[in-house]
Amino acid sequence: MKTLVWVEHDNSEMKDATLAAVTAAGQMGEVHAIVAGSGCSAVADQAAKVAGVATVHVADDAAYAHALAENVAPLIADLMGSHDAFLAPATTTGKNIAPRVAALLDVMQISDILSVEGDKTFTRPIYAGNAIATVQSSDEKLVITVRGTAFDKAATEGGSAAVEAVSGPTDAGLSEFVSEEIAESERPELTSAKVIVSGGRALGSAEKFEEVITPLADKLGAGIGASRAAVDAGYVPNDYQVGQTGKIVAPEIYIAIGISGAIQHLAGMKDSKTIIAINKDEDAPIFQVADLGLVADLFDAVPELTSKL
């Protein structure tokens, strides 16, 4: 089986999410990668060094500069004439492109896979991760999104893939890039952070969130996350949100502070290696998945913990 992996990038640097998709593709067969962008030769060179990648296809055109799905999907659909499966990381961009590719190929998309059980057999979460379904496709072509926390990341060195220029449909005229606002932070990105400190609605305000969560995260060199309730209340921006409708994370340590543990939040973090929960409600659902739990008032416990680090 010949697979085609979407390389997520910003036209200068390849994103880590790509590496998990490469690992998944490698379990299915020969791995090819597609780099679509504008002035993206540096990304193609990075992709060519990834272990396990045999060929990198590069489509360099202004129409692909911002990975607009309406422009990228027809290009990928054309390339699928010589590939058996298309895999994209289950990121915002990947989940935007893959359904359009599936529609153009007239096949059923398989979303958020957790493992590869055979050529066309996979596992994926359902019911917010409370059940794992084994699914098998009968389609000739496969379109798949890959949950990044479920697969090891492929090595970024050791590969020596051939780089080939490709072309296809360019500007479809269906959408137009207007602007983007990118939150910049010196903290680790949530999806790649080894330690995450998350706060919930119990913190009560943006000021208290900053006062309690930030010093602890600073001491631990951690990324900062939040529950949807905290985001909806305006304590932090929505790019902090962890959960089913936020970011799926699996750090070495996840510290949940003042988070009750709604099923939608648990779906985004329960694969963390060690989960530590601090909540004054001893019946909070978060304690059911926590490795370590502290029943205490967070406004007393967290500052004391921070002071002793």
N, C-alpha and C positions, 0 to 999 in steps of 0.2 A: 504493500500500500504506500502511495506517495502522498505526503501531507504538506499543507501550506500553512505556515504560521504567520499571523499578523504581528509585525514588530511595532510596538508602541514606542513613540519617541516625540521629541519636540524639535526635530530637524537638526539637532546638534548632538543629542545624547539619547541612547536607548534606555527605556525604562525597565526596571527590575521585573515588572509584571510579565514581560515577554518570556523570561527564563523558565517560569513554571509551565507555560504553554509549550515551550520547546521540549521539556521533559515529558509531558503528556504525549506530545506528537511522536517522540522517540520510541514510546512504548507501542506505537501503532505501525511504524514503518519508517521509510526514508523521510528525512525532514528537509523541507525547503522553507525559506522565509521570504516574506514580501515587505519591502521598505518602500512606502509611498509617501512622498513629501516634496519639498522644494529646497534645493541646496542641501540635500541629505546624504551626501557621499560619506561623511564621517560616521553616520549611523550605519550605513551599509558595511563599512570597514569593521565596526564594532560587532555587528551581527555575524560577519564572516568568521570571527574569532571564537564564537560561542561553540562549545563542545557539542558535537552531534549534528550540527547543521551542515548539509551537503552543498546546498546552493542558495545564494541570496539573489532574489529578483529585485531590481531597483527601478521604480517608476518616478522619475524626477520631473515634476511639472508644477507650475504655479497653482493649478487646480487642486492639487493634493496638499498644499501647504498647511492647511489646518485640519486635515483628515475629515472633511465633510463627508458624511456617510453617503450622501446622494451622488458624490463624485467617485468615491473610492469603491463602493460596492460593485458597480459595473466592471471596473478593472479586475477585481478579484473574481467575479463571475466568469469573465473571459479566461482567466488563468486556470480556472477549475476544469477547463477542457482537458488539461494534462495532469490533473491532480485528483485524488480520491477523497480527500478530506480537508476542510478549512477549519483551523483552530484559532481562536482569539482569546486573550485573557478576559476574564469577566470584570472588566473595568467599565467606566462610563463610555469610553470610546468603543471598546470591543463590543459592548452590548448595544451600541448604536449601529454598528456596521453589520454584525453577524445576521440579524433578522432580515436585513435588506438583501444580503447575499442569498440567504435561504429562500426568500421570496422569488428572486430572479432565477434560481435553480429549480424552483417548485419542489422543495424538500422540507421536511420537518426539522427544525433546529433542536439540538439537544443542549440544554442549558446547564451551566454551573457544575460540570462533572467533577466527581471526587476521586474516581479511579477508572482505569482502563482494564476491563475484564476480558476483552477479546477484540477482534478486528472491528466489530460493530456493537459491542456490548459495554455498557458503562454503568457506574452508579452515580446518583445525584440526589441531593436533599429535597424532600417535600415537607409540607406542613411546617415551614420555618425551621427545618432541620430536625424535627422530632421523629422523622422516619426517613430511611434511606431506601430509595427505589433503585432496582436494577432494571435498566432499559436496554432494549435491542432495536436497532434500526434496520428497516428493510429497504431504505433508499439506496440508490446507486452511489450518490454523492452524500457526504456527511458535512454538516455545519455545526460546530461545537464551540461553546464557551467554557473556559477552564477556571475553576476556583483556584486562585493563586496560593492559598494557604494549604491546599491539599496535596501539592506536589513539591518535591525538592526543586531548588533553582539550579538550572544547568550552569556549568562552569563558564565564566566569561572569557577564559583563555584555553588554548589547546586545539581550537578548531582551525581549519584552513579551507573554508568554503569558497567555491567559485562565485564570482559576482557577475551577474548578467543584467544588462539594461533591458527593460520591457516597456511597452507602451500600450495604451488602450484608450477607451473613452475618457475624455478629460472633463471639461466643465459641462455638467448636465443642465445648468441653468435653473435648477429647482431650489437652490438655497444659496445664501451669501453670508460670508463671514463678516460680522460687524465689529465686535471687540471682545476682549476677554479681560477679566480681572483675576490675577493670580495672587493668592495669599502667599507671602514669603515669610519664612520662619527659619531660625537657626536650629530649631528642634528637629529630631528625626521625623521623617514622614511616617504617618500612622501605619501604613501597610508594610513598612520595613523596619519599624522600631523594635528593639529587643525588649524594652520595658515600656509599658503604657500606664499612665495614671488617668483614670476616668472619673468624672464627677456627675452626679445626678441632680434631679430637681430639689432634693433635700437641702442643697447648699443655699437656696433661697434667693440669691441675687448674683449678678455678674461680679459685683465687688467681692462678695464672699467666695465665689469661685476662684477669683484671682488671688485672694488672700490665703485660701486654704490649699488649693490644688497646685498652684504654680510653684511655691517654694519646695514642695515635696518632689515635683517633677524636676526642678532644677538640681536638687541634691542627687537624684538618681540618673540624671541625664536622659530623662524619659520623654516620650511623646505624650501629648495631652489629648484625651478623648472625652466624650460626653455621651449621655443618653439622649434619645430624641426629645424627651421631656425637657431636659436642660437647654437643648438647642431651640426648641419651640418657645421656651420662656425667654429667650434672648440673652442667656448668660454667655454664650460663646457662638462663633460663626458655625454655619452648617457643615463646613469641611472638617469639623471635629467629631461629627456624629459617627458612632459605632453602632452597627446593628443591621437588621434586614434591609432597611431603606437607607443605610449609611455605608460605612466601610467594613469589610470583613477582615478581621485581624487575627493573628495567631502568634503573639509575642512570647518570649521566654517567661515573662512575668506580666500579669494584668492585674492592676489594683483598682477595684471598683469601690468608690467612696460615695455613700448616699444614693446608691442605685438599687432599686427594689428587685430588679431582675425580670422585667417583662420579657415574654417569649421572643419579641422582635429584637430586643437587645442581646439576649443570650445567643440568638442565631448568628450574631456577628462576632462573638468573642469566645465561645465555649471550646474552641480548639486550642486556646492558649495553653502553654505547657504548665504553668502554675497560676492559679487564680486566687487572689486575696481579696476578701470582701470586708468592708467596714460599714455596719449599719446598726442602728439602735433597735430595729425591729427584728427580733430573733426568728420570726416566721417568714421573713422576706425570701422570695424564691431564689435570690442570688446565692443563698447559702447551700442550695441543693447541688450547685455545680462548683462551689468554691473548694479549693484544697485547704485553705486556711481562712477561718472566719473570726471576726472580732465583733461581738455585740457591744456597742458603745456609742456614745454621742460623738459624731465625727468632729465637732468643733472643739472637743477636748482631746480626742485620741490622735487626730492627724497632726496638729501642731506639736504635740509631745513626741510623736514618731519622727517628725522632721527635725526636731531639736536634737535628737539622739543619733542622727545619721552623721 
